[in-house]
Amino acid sequence: MSDILIGNGTVVTGGEHNQLIEHGAVLVRGGRIAALGSDVALLQQYPGAHYIDAHGGLIMPGLLCTHTHFYSAFARGMAVAGEAPRNFPEILERLWWRLDKALTLEDTRASVDVYMADAIRSGVTCVVDHHASPNAIEGSLDAIADAVEDAGIRACLAYEVSDRDGLEAIAGSMRENERFISSLRAGRSELAQTGMISASYGLHASFTLSSATLERCAAGADRLGVGFHIHVAEDISDENDSMTRYQKRVVERLEAHLILGPRSIAAHCVHVNSGEIGRLAETQTNCVHNPRSNMNNAVGRAPVEEMLAAGVNVGLGTDGFSMNMLQEMKAAYLLHKLALADPRAMPGNLVWKMAFQNNARIVDAIFRPFCADFPRVGELSVGAAADIVLLDYVPPTPMSEENFPWHMIFGMDGLHVNSTMVAGRWLMRNRQLLTVDEARIAARARELSQALWQRM
């Protein structure tokens, strides 16, 4: 593969000390970044490289999403019969738990295809998914992995273990997680070892998991050397259930069952208290904030700044909303200001850090068990992954390292993304998708989703 030199743009390095390199360029070699700096200097140094003109736009690290549900694609536009759900438990029972039971393996694959096109168009280069299809468990993670591999995006997969569908489903869900994780060290080892696919052990939430199930899953994950991906205190009902049935708050209960840790993801954490925040920090458990979903489900505001101040690594995800992470960043920026009636809450640089640095730490933690040489993501630096997006954004006001996060929040959107690269491979150039057929995907998804809605 010949070198690729992407130049004539403003390079946004990301990383701990974000820099903007005007009239900059990035050299891509073998799936990683080999050099970055002045466009003129790199052109002179690497005259044989294939040159890509950014036309004065932005050359940025690919966006990362650390919690979502691909299967939710089939919920778009779907009306829940009868009176609208009044609370989060009703939303689960009347929408999501009916939808996931209706999924076939073909539906699962089609819904992932929808999300792959969405992610590539939005400049998202790595996604962490959490799947459930109780009547089509076996092989579901393979169906997802096949779609992800075809699209060319990095992804971490997990199957949701839950007690809600009985003993057979519990056993099948555990087998699916453990079989797929094992396959990443065998049949799919090349994809895993090159940092394209990884896995966590999926769990639904404390209120649908018995102590016996948690113990069995903890033993399986420990044997396989992976962490967990679980919803934590998304709604107050989760905390109430844990206190009523186990006399422990959710985080305390999960810690007692060895679910927390540096390779685990606790999604949401809306209703954790100060004691639980301390335990999340002490165990180095990663949390993921999903503001659009939390607002939509009316479950509350996660204490994100409190968690960050306590040392918890908090990233950003979409929880089944569109893959437009720039929209998620805007939601995170606005939600906390409104909820706290304080315009100082959740400043732009904090949102930027969550979306790039903190998400990158989560991705590294969950990919490294399968890829010892996993490259840095969420930044453009020598040796980092060549996961790059080009944006058409031309700032109407001065742009600097200091104010760049606010340019992202107030000026940029996924629609500005014109090209997406993962591991040195173009997945979209000049808004033309190269690895997926968007029209075919949409047509097939409409056909399958209509049939699924009828089954529900």
ROPAZA-245708 format. One line per field, with one value per residue: residue number from 1; residue in one letter; x, y, z of N, C-alpha, C in turn. Coordinates in steps of 0.1 Angstrom, whole numbers. Example, Ala and Ser with C-alpha at 12.3 -4.5 7.8 and 13.67 -1.06 7.14 Angstrom:
resi: 1,2 $
resn: A,S $
nu: 132,128 $
nv: -57,-22 $
nw: 78,71 $
cau: 123,137 $
cav: -45,-11 $
caw: 78,71 $
cu: 132,129 $
cv: -33,0 $
cw: 78,79 $
END
This chain:
resi: 1,2,3,4,5,6,7,8,9,10,11,12,13,14,15,16,17,18,19,20,21,22,23,24,25,26,27,28,29,30,31,32,33,34,35,36,37,38,39,40,41,42,43,44,45,46,47,48,49,50,51,52,53,54,55,56,57,58,59,60,61,62,63,64,65,66,67,68,69,70,71,72,73,74,75,76,77,78,79,80,81,82,83,84,85,86,87,88,89,90,91,92,93,94,95,96,97,98,99,100,101,102,103,104,105,106,107,108,109,110,111,112,113,114,115,116,117,118,119,120,121,122,123,124,125,126,127,128,129,130,131,132,133,134,135,136,137,138,139,140,141,142,143,144,145,146,147,148,149,150,151,152,153,154,155,156,157,158,159,160,161,162,163,164,165,166,167,168,169,170,171,172,173,174,175,176,177,178,179,180,181,182,183,184,185,186,187,188,189,190,191,192,193,194,195,196,197,198,199,200,201,202,203,204,205,206,207,208,209,210,211,212,213,214,215,216,217,218,219,220,221,222,223,224,225,226,227,228,229,230,231,232,233,234,235,236,237,238,239,240,241,242,243,244,245,246,247,248,249,250,251,252,253,254,255,256,257,258,259,260,261,262,263,264,265,266,267,268,269,270,271,272,273,274,275,276,277,278,279,280,281,282,283,284,285,286,287,288,289,290,291,292,293,294,295,296,297,298,299,300,301,302,303,304,305,306,307,308,309,310,311,312,313,314,315,316,317,318,319,320,321,322,323,324,325,326,327,328,329,330,331,332,333,334,335,336,337,338,339,340,341,342,343,344,345,346,347,348,349,350,351,352,353,354,355,356,357,358,359,360,361,362,363,364,365,366,367,368,369,370,371,372,373,374,375,376,377,378,379,380,381,382,383,384,385,386,387,388,389,390,391,392,393,394,395,396,397,398,399,400,401,402,403,404,405,406,407,408,409,410,411,412,413,414,415,416,417,418,419,420,421,422,423,424,425,426,427,428,429,430,431,432,433,434,435,436,437,438,439,440,441,442,443,444,445,446,447,448,449,450,451,452,453,454,455,456 $
resn: M,S,D,I,L,I,G,N,G,T,V,V,T,G,G,E,H,N,Q,L,I,E,H,G,A,V,L,V,R,G,G,R,I,A,A,L,G,S,D,V,A,L,L,Q,Q,Y,P,G,A,H,Y,I,D,A,H,G,G,L,I,M,P,G,L,L,C,T,H,T,H,F,Y,S,A,F,A,R,G,M,A,V,A,G,E,A,P,R,N,F,P,E,I,L,E,R,L,W,W,R,L,D,K,A,L,T,L,E,D,T,R,A,S,V,D,V,Y,M,A,D,A,I,R,S,G,V,T,C,V,V,D,H,H,A,S,P,N,A,I,E,G,S,L,D,A,I,A,D,A,V,E,D,A,G,I,R,A,C,L,A,Y,E,V,S,D,R,D,G,L,E,A,I,A,G,S,M,R,E,N,E,R,F,I,S,S,L,R,A,G,R,S,E,L,A,Q,T,G,M,I,S,A,S,Y,G,L,H,A,S,F,T,L,S,S,A,T,L,E,R,C,A,A,G,A,D,R,L,G,V,G,F,H,I,H,V,A,E,D,I,S,D,E,N,D,S,M,T,R,Y,Q,K,R,V,V,E,R,L,E,A,H,L,I,L,G,P,R,S,I,A,A,H,C,V,H,V,N,S,G,E,I,G,R,L,A,E,T,Q,T,N,C,V,H,N,P,R,S,N,M,N,N,A,V,G,R,A,P,V,E,E,M,L,A,A,G,V,N,V,G,L,G,T,D,G,F,S,M,N,M,L,Q,E,M,K,A,A,Y,L,L,H,K,L,A,L,A,D,P,R,A,M,P,G,N,L,V,W,K,M,A,F,Q,N,N,A,R,I,V,D,A,I,F,R,P,F,C,A,D,F,P,R,V,G,E,L,S,V,G,A,A,A,D,I,V,L,L,D,Y,V,P,P,T,P,M,S,E,E,N,F,P,W,H,M,I,F,G,M,D,G,L,H,V,N,S,T,M,V,A,G,R,W,L,M,R,N,R,Q,L,L,T,V,D,E,A,R,I,A,A,R,A,R,E,L,S,Q,A,L,W,Q,R,M $
nu: 8,7,21,-1,-7,-23,-33,-32,-50,-64,-49,-61,-50,-59,-58,-40,-29,-42,-35,-36,-27,-22,-24,-16,-6,-10,7,0,7,6,-17,-13,-3,23,37,33,26,38,23,37,63,61,52,76,92,81,77,66,43,7,-13,-38,-61,-73,-87,-87,-102,-109,-87,-91,-91,-108,-142,-154,-176,-189,-210,-237,-267,-270,-293,-314,-320,-343,-363,-368,-392,-412,-444,-456,-482,-513,-517,-491,-460,-455,-432,-398,-395,-419,-413,-393,-407,-428,-418,-388,-383,-402,-394,-368,-373,-385,-366,-348,-319,-313,-326,-310,-285,-292,-300,-275,-261,-275,-266,-239,-236,-245,-227,-202,-209,-211,-186,-177,-154,-150,-170,-189,-209,-240,-259,-291,-312,-334,-348,-331,-304,-280,-252,-257,-238,-218,-232,-233,-206,-198,-211,-199,-172,-174,-181,-159,-153,-140,-150,-165,-181,-209,-231,-262,-268,-295,-320,-346,-359,-359,-343,-332,-326,-308,-286,-281,-274,-251,-234,-232,-218,-194,-186,-182,-162,-141,-138,-125,-100,-93,-109,-115,-92,-73,-86,-91,-65,-54,-67,-93,-117,-133,-144,-167,-181,-214,-240,-274,-288,-287,-313,-324,-309,-300,-283,-271,-268,-251,-228,-221,-215,-194,-174,-171,-162,-138,-123,-119,-106,-118,-137,-169,-200,-225,-257,-261,-278,-296,-322,-341,-355,-339,-320,-339,-349,-326,-320,-343,-344,-318,-306,-285,-270,-269,-242,-227,-236,-229,-201,-196,-201,-180,-181,-173,-145,-114,-116,-143,-175,-198,-227,-245,-253,-269,-283,-265,-250,-228,-213,-213,-201,-175,-168,-168,-147,-126,-124,-117,-136,-151,-173,-202,-217,-249,-265,-287,-304,-310,-325,-346,-358,-365,-352,-334,-305,-272,-246,-222,-200,-194,-186,-163,-147,-142,-125,-134,-134,-152,-169,-185,-215,-241,-263,-282,-293,-289,-257,-244,-221,-213,-237,-244,-224,-232,-257,-248,-234,-255,-276,-268,-265,-291,-305,-293,-296,-275,-252,-225,-221,-208,-186,-174,-148,-146,-166,-154,-131,-143,-154,-132,-105,-113,-131,-113,-96,-113,-118,-92,-89,-108,-101,-74,-71,-73,-56,-25,-8,-24,-33,-31,-61,-85,-68,-44,-13,22,24,-1,-34,-45,-71,-91,-109,-123,-134,-157,-158,-153,-141,-159,-150,-121,-101,-87,-65,-76,-103,-114,-131,-156,-161,-166,-190,-208,-206,-200,-212,-223,-229,-209,-189,-169,-152,-141,-118,-105,-80,-62,-77,-99,-133,-152,-153,-153,-180,-190,-200,-179,-177,-201,-235,-256,-282,-293,-291,-309,-333,-336,-338,-361,-380,-376,-380,-407,-420,-411,-423,-450,-449,-445 $
nv: -12,21,52,77,111,135,167,204,215,223,207,190,179,166,146,148,174,193,205,229,227,249,250,224,188,153,122,90,57,23,19,34,66,82,106,141,176,206,213,220,212,184,175,180,162,137,130,110,101,95,121,138,163,185,208,231,225,207,184,157,136,105,101,87,63,51,37,21,9,-11,-25,-8,6,-3,8,33,57,41,36,33,12,22,41,65,54,59,60,50,21,13,20,3,-22,-20,-11,-16,-42,-57,-52,-63,-90,-97,-97,-112,-131,-121,-96,-84,-82,-65,-42,-34,-28,-4,12,12,27,51,57,60,81,100,103,86,63,42,20,10,-16,-29,-57,-73,-100,-120,-142,-149,-156,-172,-170,-143,-123,-129,-122,-95,-89,-96,-77,-53,-58,-59,-32,-19,-5,0,-20,-29,-56,-70,-93,-90,-103,-114,-120,-119,-134,-160,-193,-207,-187,-172,-190,-193,-167,-163,-182,-172,-148,-159,-177,-161,-143,-161,-168,-146,-151,-171,-181,-155,-142,-127,-103,-93,-91,-72,-50,-44,-56,-62,-75,-73,-86,-89,-74,-69,-51,-43,-47,-67,-89,-118,-127,-152,-153,-132,-141,-163,-151,-134,-153,-164,-142,-135,-158,-155,-131,-105,-75,-60,-49,-29,-16,9,21,37,45,56,34,12,16,15,-11,-26,-18,-26,-54,-64,-48,-31,-5,0,1,-8,-34,-45,-42,-60,-84,-86,-72,-47,-26,-18,-26,-26,-12,11,20,51,57,75,78,75,78,99,80,58,69,72,45,37,52,42,16,20,19,24,49,58,85,94,117,124,102,100,123,118,96,106,102,116,135,127,127,140,159,157,130,131,148,133,115,95,79,92,87,93,84,72,56,43,63,84,80,104,119,145,158,146,156,183,180,171,193,212,200,198,225,234,217,223,249,267,283,279,252,221,228,236,225,204,187,181,167,144,132,126,122,107,88,76,63,44,29,19,3,-18,-29,-37,-63,-80,-71,-65,-46,-23,6,41,59,85,107,125,116,106,72,67,54,54,67,88,118,141,173,197,221,256,280,308,327,335,307,286,266,269,277,258,236,249,258,233,226,247,252,230,199,166,166,180,163,150,130,98,78,46,29,35,31,42,48,65,89,122,123,100,68,40,14,3,-2,22,27,2,-10,6,1,-27,-27,-13,-31,-53,-42,-34,-59,-68,-50,-57,-83,-76 $
nw: 0,-10,4,18,16,32,28,27,46,78,104,131,160,183,213,244,245,225,193,166,133,109,73,71,71,69,70,59,65,61,77,99,113,100,99,106,100,85,54,30,38,42,17,2,15,11,-18,-33,-23,-24,-30,-12,-13,11,7,22,44,75,90,109,140,138,150,181,195,225,235,223,205,180,170,174,152,138,152,145,137,146,160,193,203,217,247,254,268,303,319,324,329,316,290,283,285,267,243,237,247,234,208,206,210,187,167,141,129,104,105,125,112,91,105,116,93,86,106,101,77,86,106,92,75,94,104,124,136,153,172,201,208,221,223,219,212,220,208,188,194,192,172,167,173,155,131,134,136,110,94,104,97,69,64,75,98,132,159,191,205,222,239,254,285,305,330,323,303,310,319,298,279,294,296,269,261,277,265,239,243,254,235,212,222,226,199,189,195,179,153,143,147,133,126,152,163,147,157,149,157,188,220,247,278,278,298,309,331,366,377,362,366,384,414,411,383,379,392,377,352,359,365,340,324,338,333,305,303,300,303,314,299,307,317,340,368,351,353,381,390,388,409,431,429,435,461,474,470,475,494,488,470,434,422,443,446,421,423,444,431,414,389,382,371,353,327,322,312,324,316,314,344,357,382,403,435,457,471,454,432,442,444,417,408,424,415,389,369,338,326,306,292,279,266,248,248,275,279,262,273,297,321,338,348,344,369,357,358,385,386,370,384,406,396,378,347,322,293,261,245,222,226,209,195,165,148,149,164,169,173,196,213,214,227,252,261,264,280,308,315,314,332,356,358,352,334,334,337,324,304,270,265,283,273,248,258,269,246,230,243,267,257,240,259,269,246,242,265,261,237,239,253,232,212,214,205,201,184,192,194,185,183,163,158,155,149,158,152,118,116,104,97,73,72,59,71,74,93,104,121,141,148,173,194,219,216,200,208,212,186,175,188,183,156,140,124,118,91,80,75,50,42,53,70,80,97,76,54,30,37,30,5,-5,2,-9,-3,1,10,17,4,3,-6,-12,14,28,15,20,48,52,42,59,85,84,83,108,126,122,133,160 $
cau: 0,15,18,-11,-5,-36,-28,-39,-61,-60,-48,-65,-43,-66,-48,-40,-26,-47,-29,-41,-16,-27,-17,-9,-7,-8,12,-5,15,3,-27,-10,2,38,42,23,33,35,19,49,75,58,52,90,99,75,71,60,30,-5,-17,-53,-63,-84,-93,-88,-110,-103,-82,-93,-92,-121,-150,-156,-189,-186,-222,-249,-274,-273,-306,-324,-323,-356,-373,-370,-405,-422,-453,-460,-496,-520,-512,-477,-454,-454,-419,-387,-399,-429,-407,-386,-416,-437,-410,-375,-383,-410,-387,-356,-378,-390,-355,-341,-305,-314,-329,-299,-275,-297,-299,-261,-258,-280,-257,-225,-237,-247,-214,-193,-212,-209,-172,-174,-145,-150,-183,-190,-223,-246,-269,-301,-322,-337,-352,-321,-292,-269,-247,-260,-226,-212,-239,-229,-192,-197,-215,-189,-160,-176,-181,-145,-152,-136,-162,-165,-194,-213,-245,-268,-273,-306,-329,-360,-364,-358,-331,-326,-321,-296,-276,-277,-267,-237,-227,-229,-207,-181,-182,-177,-149,-131,-135,-116,-86,-92,-113,-115,-80,-66,-93,-89,-51,-51,-74,-106,-129,-130,-156,-169,-192,-226,-251,-284,-288,-289,-327,-328,-299,-300,-270,-265,-264,-239,-217,-217,-209,-181,-165,-168,-154,-125,-116,-116,-98,-124,-146,-183,-206,-237,-264,-260,-286,-301,-334,-342,-361,-328,-316,-349,-349,-314,-321,-354,-341,-305,-301,-273,-271,-265,-228,-222,-240,-221,-188,-196,-201,-168,-185,-166,-131,-108,-121,-158,-182,-210,-234,-255,-249,-277,-287,-254,-247,-214,-206,-211,-191,-162,-165,-165,-134,-116,-123,-113,-146,-154,-187,-205,-228,-257,-275,-299,-312,-315,-335,-357,-365,-368,-347,-327,-292,-261,-237,-210,-189,-190,-178,-150,-139,-138,-115,-140,-133,-165,-169,-197,-221,-254,-274,-292,-297,-281,-243,-239,-215,-212,-250,-243,-216,-241,-266,-241,-231,-267,-284,-264,-268,-306,-309,-287,-298,-261,-245,-211,-220,-203,-180,-171,-135,-149,-173,-144,-123,-150,-156,-120,-95,-119,-135,-101,-91,-123,-116,-80,-91,-115,-95,-61,-71,-72,-46,-14,-2,-35,-28,-38,-72,-90,-58,-35,1,30,22,-15,-42,-49,-85,-91,-121,-121,-146,-157,-160,-144,-145,-163,-143,-108,-102,-75,-66,-84,-117,-118,-143,-168,-164,-172,-203,-217,-204,-199,-222,-219,-231,-197,-179,-169,-144,-138,-108,-102,-68,-56,-86,-111,-146,-160,-145,-162,-194,-194,-197,-171,-177,-215,-244,-266,-296,-297,-293,-322,-345,-338,-342,-376,-387,-375,-386,-421,-424,-409,-434,-462,-448,-446 $
cav: 0,34,63,87,124,143,180,216,217,225,195,190,167,160,142,156,188,195,215,231,230,255,246,212,176,140,111,77,45,10,19,43,79,82,120,152,189,216,207,222,204,170,173,179,151,125,134,98,98,98,133,141,177,187,220,241,221,202,170,154,122,99,102,75,62,40,29,22,-4,-12,-30,2,12,-7,15,47,60,32,41,23,12,26,53,66,50,70,60,41,6,10,22,-10,-33,-18,-9,-23,-57,-63,-52,-72,-104,-100,-97,-124,-128,-112,-82,-79,-78,-53,-30,-30,-21,9,20,14,38,63,60,64,95,110,104,78,53,31,20,0,-20,-37,-63,-82,-106,-132,-153,-152,-154,-179,-164,-129,-115,-131,-115,-81,-88,-97,-64,-44,-61,-54,-18,-14,3,-7,-22,-38,-62,-77,-97,-87,-113,-109,-130,-116,-143,-174,-200,-211,-175,-169,-199,-190,-154,-165,-190,-163,-140,-166,-183,-150,-138,-171,-168,-136,-156,-183,-179,-141,-137,-116,-90,-89,-88,-59,-39,-40,-62,-67,-79,-73,-95,-80,-76,-58,-41,-50,-51,-79,-100,-124,-129,-164,-150,-123,-149,-172,-143,-130,-164,-165,-131,-137,-169,-150,-119,-93,-68,-61,-37,-30,-4,12,32,46,50,54,21,3,17,11,-25,-31,-15,-34,-69,-68,-39,-25,3,-8,0,-16,-47,-49,-44,-72,-95,-85,-67,-34,-27,-9,-30,-26,0,13,30,60,61,87,80,71,89,101,68,50,75,68,31,36,58,33,4,24,15,35,53,65,95,93,127,124,91,103,133,112,87,114,95,124,140,120,137,138,167,151,118,134,154,122,106,85,82,93,90,98,75,76,47,39,75,84,80,118,122,160,162,141,166,195,177,170,207,219,194,201,239,235,209,229,264,272,284,274,237,213,237,229,218,192,178,177,157,132,126,122,116,97,77,68,55,33,20,12,-7,-29,-36,-42,-77,-88,-65,-60,-34,-15,19,52,65,98,117,124,117,96,59,65,48,63,68,102,124,154,181,209,233,267,288,322,335,329,293,283,254,272,279,248,228,257,257,220,226,257,254,218,189,154,169,186,153,146,117,90,67,38,21,39,27,52,43,75,100,132,119,88,56,31,0,-1,3,28,26,-12,-11,13,-7,-39,-24,-9,-43,-62,-35,-35,-73,-69,-42,-65,-94,-70 $
caw: 0,-10,13,15,22,33,31,24,56,92,111,145,165,195,223,257,242,212,185,153,124,97,61,76,64,77,62,63,60,67,87,110,110,100,101,104,101,74,41,21,42,40,2,-2,21,6,-31,-40,-16,-31,-23,-10,-10,20,2,33,55,87,90,123,144,138,162,188,203,234,239,214,202,165,167,176,139,134,160,139,132,150,171,203,203,229,254,254,280,313,326,317,328,305,277,281,284,256,231,235,250,223,195,206,209,173,158,135,126,92,110,132,102,84,114,117,80,87,115,95,68,94,113,82,71,106,108,135,132,163,179,211,207,231,215,224,203,228,200,178,202,187,160,165,173,142,121,136,132,95,89,107,89,55,64,77,111,144,168,202,205,234,239,267,294,313,335,320,293,314,321,285,273,302,292,255,261,282,255,228,247,256,222,204,227,222,185,186,197,171,139,139,154,125,128,166,165,140,163,142,164,201,227,262,282,279,308,308,342,379,380,355,368,397,419,405,370,379,396,365,342,364,363,325,320,344,325,292,304,295,312,312,293,315,320,355,373,341,358,395,393,390,423,440,429,442,475,480,469,479,504,483,458,422,420,454,443,410,428,452,422,405,376,379,368,343,314,322,309,331,307,320,358,360,396,412,445,459,475,442,423,448,441,403,407,430,407,376,360,328,325,293,292,267,270,240,253,289,278,255,283,309,333,346,344,351,376,349,363,398,384,364,395,415,389,370,333,316,278,255,235,216,232,199,186,153,151,148,177,170,179,210,220,216,238,265,264,268,290,322,318,316,344,368,357,354,321,336,337,313,293,258,266,290,263,239,264,270,233,224,252,276,248,235,270,270,235,244,276,257,225,242,256,219,203,223,199,196,182,198,186,191,181,152,162,149,155,161,141,107,116,100,90,67,74,50,80,72,104,101,131,144,155,180,203,231,213,191,213,210,172,173,194,177,142,132,125,110,77,74,72,36,40,65,68,92,95,64,43,28,38,23,-1,-11,5,-16,5,-7,15,19,-6,12,-12,-10,28,33,9,27,61,52,40,71,96,83,88,123,132,122,143,173 $
cu: 9,11,7,-8,-17,-31,-37,-52,-55,-61,-52,-60,-51,-55,-49,-37,-29,-39,-36,-29,-22,-18,-9,-12,-4,-4,7,3,11,-7,-25,-5,17,44,31,31,29,33,31,60,73,57,67,96,94,68,64,47,18,-11,-33,-54,-75,-92,-96,-97,-102,-99,-82,-92,-106,-129,-152,-169,-187,-198,-233,-256,-278,-288,-317,-328,-338,-367,-376,-384,-416,-431,-457,-476,-502,-514,-497,-471,-452,-440,-410,-391,-410,-423,-399,-396,-424,-430,-398,-376,-393,-402,-376,-361,-382,-378,-351,-327,-304,-317,-317,-288,-280,-297,-285,-257,-262,-270,-243,-225,-237,-234,-204,-196,-210,-195,-168,-166,-144,-163,-183,-205,-227,-258,-278,-310,-326,-341,-343,-308,-280,-265,-250,-248,-217,-218,-235,-215,-190,-200,-204,-176,-162,-175,-167,-143,-147,-149,-159,-179,-197,-228,-250,-274,-284,-314,-343,-367,-362,-344,-324,-320,-308,-284,-271,-270,-253,-229,-223,-218,-194,-177,-175,-163,-138,-128,-126,-101,-84,-96,-112,-102,-73,-73,-91,-75,-47,-60,-87,-118,-124,-144,-155,-180,-204,-235,-261,-283,-290,-303,-332,-318,-298,-285,-263,-260,-251,-227,-212,-210,-195,-171,-161,-159,-140,-117,-111,-108,-104,-132,-160,-188,-221,-243,-264,-268,-291,-314,-334,-347,-350,-322,-326,-350,-338,-315,-332,-350,-328,-299,-288,-277,-265,-250,-222,-224,-231,-206,-186,-196,-190,-171,-177,-151,-126,-112,-136,-163,-195,-217,-244,-251,-257,-280,-277,-253,-232,-206,-203,-201,-177,-158,-161,-151,-123,-114,-119,-123,-149,-169,-189,-218,-235,-268,-288,-309,-318,-326,-348,-365,-368,-364,-338,-313,-281,-252,-223,-198,-184,-182,-164,-141,-134,-128,-121,-138,-147,-164,-183,-202,-235,-266,-285,-297,-288,-266,-236,-233,-213,-226,-250,-235,-224,-251,-260,-238,-243,-275,-281,-267,-283,-310,-304,-290,-285,-254,-231,-210,-215,-198,-176,-158,-137,-156,-163,-135,-130,-151,-144,-111,-102,-124,-124,-95,-100,-120,-103,-81,-98,-110,-81,-61,-69,-61,-36,-8,-13,-31,-37,-49,-77,-79,-50,-21,9,28,7,-22,-45,-64,-88,-104,-117,-135,-145,-158,-149,-149,-148,-156,-130,-109,-88,-76,-76,-99,-122,-130,-156,-171,-171,-187,-213,-216,-204,-210,-216,-220,-218,-187,-180,-161,-141,-128,-106,-90,-62,-64,-97,-124,-156,-151,-155,-177,-199,-190,-190,-173,-191,-224,-256,-280,-301,-300,-306,-334,-347,-343,-356,-384,-388,-382,-401,-427,-422,-419,-447,-461,-449,-461 $
cv: 12,43,72,100,132,157,191,217,221,212,197,178,159,156,151,170,190,207,216,235,235,251,233,200,164,129,98,66,33,10,28,57,79,96,130,165,198,208,208,213,189,166,172,166,137,128,122,95,102,110,135,155,179,200,230,237,215,187,166,140,118,100,88,75,49,34,32,9,-3,-15,-20,9,9,0,29,48,51,38,30,24,16,39,53,61,61,71,50,26,3,12,8,-21,-32,-16,-18,-38,-64,-63,-62,-87,-107,-100,-111,-121,-119,-98,-76,-74,-66,-40,-25,-23,-7,18,22,26,51,67,66,78,105,111,96,66,41,32,8,-3,-29,-43,-72,-87,-119,-144,-156,-149,-159,-174,-149,-120,-117,-123,-100,-79,-88,-83,-53,-46,-56,-39,-12,-5,-6,-9,-32,-43,-69,-81,-96,-99,-107,-121,-129,-126,-158,-181,-203,-199,-171,-177,-196,-177,-155,-172,-181,-154,-147,-173,-172,-145,-148,-171,-157,-140,-168,-179,-165,-134,-126,-103,-84,-84,-75,-48,-35,-45,-65,-71,-76,-83,-87,-84,-65,-48,-49,-55,-63,-91,-105,-125,-141,-161,-142,-131,-158,-163,-138,-140,-165,-154,-131,-147,-164,-137,-107,-87,-68,-48,-38,-17,-2,24,42,52,48,40,11,4,12,-4,-31,-29,-25,-49,-73,-59,-33,-16,-4,-10,-9,-31,-53,-51,-57,-85,-94,-81,-55,-37,-19,-13,-30,-12,0,24,38,65,74,89,75,82,90,89,59,56,72,54,29,42,48,21,7,20,27,37,59,73,95,104,127,114,94,113,127,103,94,107,104,128,133,130,136,146,162,139,121,140,144,113,95,89,81,96,94,87,80,68,45,51,74,84,94,122,137,165,157,151,179,192,176,185,214,213,198,216,241,229,217,244,271,272,280,259,232,222,229,220,205,182,172,166,144,125,121,115,105,86,69,59,43,23,12,0,-19,-36,-42,-57,-86,-83,-58,-47,-25,-1,30,57,78,109,114,126,105,83,57,59,59,63,83,106,137,161,194,222,244,277,302,332,328,316,290,270,257,272,268,240,236,258,244,220,235,258,241,208,177,157,175,176,149,133,111,79,60,29,23,35,37,44,52,85,109,128,107,76,46,16,-5,5,9,26,12,-15,-6,5,-20,-37,-20,-22,-52,-55,-35,-48,-74,-62,-50,-77,-88,-68 $
cw: 0,0,8,22,21,37,27,33,69,100,126,151,176,205,235,255,228,205,171,144,111,85,65,68,73,67,68,57,68,78,98,104,111,102,100,106,89,61,31,25,39,25,-3,3,15,-7,-38,-34,-25,-23,-23,-6,-1,17,13,44,67,85,105,127,142,151,168,195,212,240,230,213,188,162,168,162,135,143,155,133,137,161,180,204,217,235,255,268,290,319,319,318,317,291,273,277,271,243,229,237,241,210,195,205,195,163,154,133,113,96,117,122,95,92,116,104,80,95,109,85,75,101,103,78,82,110,120,130,141,171,189,212,218,225,223,214,209,220,188,184,195,173,158,165,161,131,122,132,117,89,91,99,75,54,66,89,122,153,179,204,219,233,254,275,303,318,330,310,297,314,308,278,281,297,278,254,266,272,244,231,247,243,213,209,224,207,181,188,189,157,134,145,147,127,142,168,158,146,157,150,178,208,242,265,285,290,306,319,355,381,372,356,382,402,413,391,370,383,384,355,346,363,349,320,325,336,312,292,298,306,308,305,298,317,336,359,363,345,373,399,395,404,433,441,437,457,481,480,475,490,501,471,446,421,431,451,431,414,436,443,411,391,372,376,356,329,312,319,317,324,316,334,361,375,406,422,447,463,463,433,429,444,426,401,412,422,393,365,351,328,311,295,279,268,261,245,266,288,272,265,296,322,342,340,352,357,370,355,377,396,379,375,405,409,381,355,326,301,274,244,231,221,221,191,174,157,150,161,179,176,193,219,223,227,251,270,270,279,304,325,321,329,356,368,359,341,322,335,324,302,281,258,273,281,253,245,265,257,227,233,261,268,243,246,271,258,237,254,271,244,229,246,243,210,212,218,193,195,189,189,193,190,169,157,156,156,158,149,130,105,115,94,85,68,65,58,77,83,100,110,134,152,160,188,214,228,204,195,210,195,169,177,187,162,134,134,116,95,71,70,57,33,53,62,81,88,81,51,42,28,31,18,-8,-10,-2,-7,-3,-3,17,8,2,7,-9,5,33,27,17,41,62,51,53,83,96,88,103,130,133,132,157,177 $
END
